[in-house]
Amino acid sequence: MHISIIELHKESMSFSAAHFTIFSKTHRENLHGHNYQVSVKLELMVGENGLSFDYRDYRYKMNDLCKNLHQGLLIPTLSPYLTVKEQDGLVLVHYADEKMTFLKRDVILIAIRNITVEELSKWFTEQLLQDYDQLVHDHIISVSIQVFSGLGQSGAYTKKLRHS
């Protein structure tokens, strides 16, 4: 057995979404959008037959996560600078002295602190790690997810599951 890395970076592992980055309690970006791309690296043990496992399930899971974020306005629910409430089919967002109102159908609330590539890569990793037993069964040593918000601009998060 030896250690190898499987990398998944498919066109289907992408989504377009709107957001604004919060820089401080009084400064944020204007609302804008990105065409995000997601890449997954799995460090793993390769079995005696030269195969690690069928990694299509991981690709399908990432495709589904991307589809769920596609064409939405991403709002972080753990930001210390935002207050987010849902009311009568609306999402009310309070930031500093601003009150923003969005249709609930357009908003995707995400339990992260900010909509940044750093936080999104960690969120994707945590979503994949929800099936921890399968990851262990597939002899995965670590998971690293990289989120690109444009050409040459990305953030990554790596989680070690076991020692190699």
N, C-alpha and C positions, 0 to 999 in steps of 0.2 A: 504494500500500500504506500501511496505517496500523497502529498498535498498538492492541490491544484486550485486554480481560480476560474470560475465560470462567470462571464460577464454577459448581462442581458441589457441590450440597448436597441429597442425596436421602435419603429415609427409609431406604433400603436401606444407606446408608453409615453404619451404626451397629452397636454391639455392646454387650453387657452382660458385665462381667467383674469379678472380685474382685481385690483387691490390698491392699498396705499401703505407705505412703510411709515412707521411711527419712529421718529428719531429722539424725541424727548416729550415731556409733558406739555410742551407748547409748540412743537415743530413736527410736521408730518408732510409727506409728499401729497400731491394732488392724486386723485383717483386716476388710474391708468391700467393698462393690461400688458400681459406677456404671453408668448407662446412657449410654454415650459416643456422641457424634455427631461425624462427620468432614466437613470442608468443604475443597474444593480450589479454589485460584485459579491459573489459568494465564495469564500475560501472554504475548502472542503477536503475530505479524505476521499481518494479514488480507490475503489475496490479492486480486488484481484482480477476482475474481468475487464479492467480498463474503463469502467463506468462508475460515476458517482451516484446518480439518481436521475429520474425523469424531471427535469427542471421546468417543464412546461407549466406545471401548476403555479410556480412562482411568477412566471410571465403573465399568466391569466389573472392572478391576484393583482399584480401591478396594473394591468390593463383596466381592471374593474375600478381600482382606486382612482386612476386618471380620469376614467369616464365620469365618476362621481363628482369630480372637481371641474369638469369641462363646462365652459361658458357660464361660470358663476362669479359672483363677487365674493371673494374670500375675506372673512372678518375673523380676527383672532378673539377668542373669548377669555384668554388668560392675561391679556394686556393690563398692566397696572394703570394705564392711562385711558382706557375705554370703559364705558358702561354700556352694556348691550342688553336690550329687552325686546321680547317678542310680544306683539299686541295687535289683535284684529287683522291678521294677515300681513303685518308690517314688522320690520326690524328697525328699532330705534337705537341709534348709536350716538352716544354723547362723548365728545372729545374736547377737552379744554372748554372754550366757550361756544363750540359748534354743536349743533343738533342736526344729525343726518337721518333721513328716513328713506328706507328702501323697501321694495316689495319682498316679502318673505320668499316667494318663488325664485327670486334672482340671487338670494344670499345663501352662502354655504358657511356655516359657523364651524370653526375649527378650534379645538382645545389646544392652542399654542399661544405664545406671547406676542408674536409679530408675524406678519406675512413676509418672510424673508427666505432666501434659499437655504440658509442655515437651519431655520426652524422647520421648513417644509421637508428637508432631507431627514431630520430627526423624526418627524411625524410619520413619513412613509416607512421608515425603519420600524417604528413602534407598531404600525399596522401589520407589517409583515411578521413581526415577532409575536403577534397574538396567537399564532399557531406554533408556539415554541416546541411542543412535543414533536411535530413533524420536522422542524429544523434539526432537532437532536437526532431523530430517526435517520435523517438524510446525511448525518455525519458532517454537518456544517460547523465550521470553526468560528467564522465571523461573517457578518453581513455589513456591507457598505453601500449606502445609497447616495447618489449624487443627483442634484436637481439643478438644471440649467435654466436661467431666465433669459438667456440670449447667447449668441455665439461668444465663447470665451469668458462667460460669467456664470459661475456655479458655486454651490456649497455642498459639502458632503458630511455625512455622519456615519461612523463605524461603531458597531457593537460586537464585542468579542463574546462568544458563547461558551468557548472552552479553550484550553491551552493546546497548541499544536504540538 
